[in-house]
Amino acid sequence: MRTPVRGSFEAVREGVSGIVIDAYKHLPKRGWADVWPSPVFFSAKRVPDVSQETLESLHGEYGDHVRLKAKGHNILLVSHPQAVRDIFTRMPVEKTVDRGITKKIGSYFNPNVLTSPDPVAKEFHDFYVHRINKGADSFRAQAREIAGRYLDRLEPGAIDLQPVFRRIAFHVTLTMLFDVDDIDLDHNQADIGAMEAFYGVVESVQEGYVSRDPALDGAVARLRAQIEERIEAWKIAPSEDDPHLTINQIMILQNAGFETTAAALSWMTHYAAPQPSLQNGEPAFVLAMMKEALRLHPVVHVVSRTALEPFSTHRHEYAAGDVILCNIAVAHRHPEFWADPDRFDPGRDFNTGAFMPFALGPRACVGPMQTRVVVQEVFAALFERFRLAPWPGRPVHPVESFAVKPSACPVVLERRGAENVPLAAIRERDEAEAARDDDQRVR
């Protein structure tokens, strides 16, 4: 966890409220696209920076409970795992969905699981979990087969595996949603292109927070048309037990399902590459790897809730209407609950009450079982075919987009039981490229 410099943020102490910070005056300002996926409830082009780095610094400087003020909104940053857990599971709160970019994006897909009231969202959550569990065995077999088809295309040598993981995760998500297994790999890549075009538009729009936007209109229309085309081409008819699997839901699920799973796979690979002992495809070990990767890098670092009525927990008071930022990234490294919290250790105990990468309660993520199956089958297929080594000279850092993902997943693949590309050759090529770049800059 980053160590902040004292005095990084100006603040005042207001009685029992604890630390209070005027977010617009005292937090750094950034374009809202730069701080996604934070719950953006600010209505301006330049907004207070609520990125993971800033929230970690606020916690490091002021502790587990910080109150922000932002143009009429009371916003509370809560980082203590017990308090976060209580807010998710026991307190009278609802998902914060009526502000900023959440409202903007949600307006294109209503009704859906993200923007529906809690009872409706819980109904969909139960339906979706039942759907995955009912077909778990066939889903697992399909995931293994799909992963193998993509991995068999790879050659030994240096590669960024993140795009490969995105294709696999997207393909598996489509297979699960549509219950088909004959998706063409090239067609899948075209679909991913449409999704990434949508991301690009969302992250470039700098105005009209809660209004419709022509560029977004076009990107969403393209996505919707592709889903309708698939339904027609595959002769899919809604079954009686699928009342919730509407086009709106599919658009949300195919987005969230593949982006977050690909991010988890990339982080896991990042940690496994330099440690041969971690390159183990046994399902229980892969599950532990996934948990530890998501502890260090939860794909959504902060989740918001709105208090429906006054309540208190963990020695702090909350008023009706307060927006609560549950700081999962800090809870996952809280030294009170995790020994040596910044170290990657799949052998640690995750039953501390402080592990919540998919959130908790009625608005928890619907996809943990899907993610678990995909990462287990992908890693089993990957380590059956390849050994991994780090790609020298390729640093990795977190990028906050729709999910907090690594900037890349650079590794060297070494095929098991076959002649490999030696690391020395990779280093020699990289050094030659660097020298060539330096020479061009001099000229």
Buried (B, 14 or more C-beta within 10 A) or exposed (E): BEEBEEEBBEBEEEEEBBBBBBBBEBBBBBBBBBBBBBBBBBEBEBBBBBBBBBBBBBBBBBEBBBBBBBEEBBBBBBBBBBBBBBBBBEBBBBBBBEBBBBBBBBBBBEBBBBBBEBEBBBBBBEBBBEBBEEEEEEBBEBBBBBBBEBBEEBEBBBBBBBBBBBBBBBBBBBBBBBBBEEBEEEBBBEBBEBBEBBBEBBBEBEEEBBEEBEBBEEBBEBBBEBBEEBBEEBEBEEEEEBEBBBBBBBBBBBBBBBBBBBBBBBBBBBBBBEEEEBBBBEBEBBBBBBBBBBBBBBBBBBBBBBBBEEBEBBEBEBEEEBBBBBBBBBBBBBEEBBEEBEEBBBEBEBEEEBBBBBBBBBBBBBBBBBBBBBBBBBBBBBBEBBBBBBBBEBEBEBEBBBBBBBBBBBBBBBBEEEEBBEBEEBBEEBEEEEEEEEEEEEE
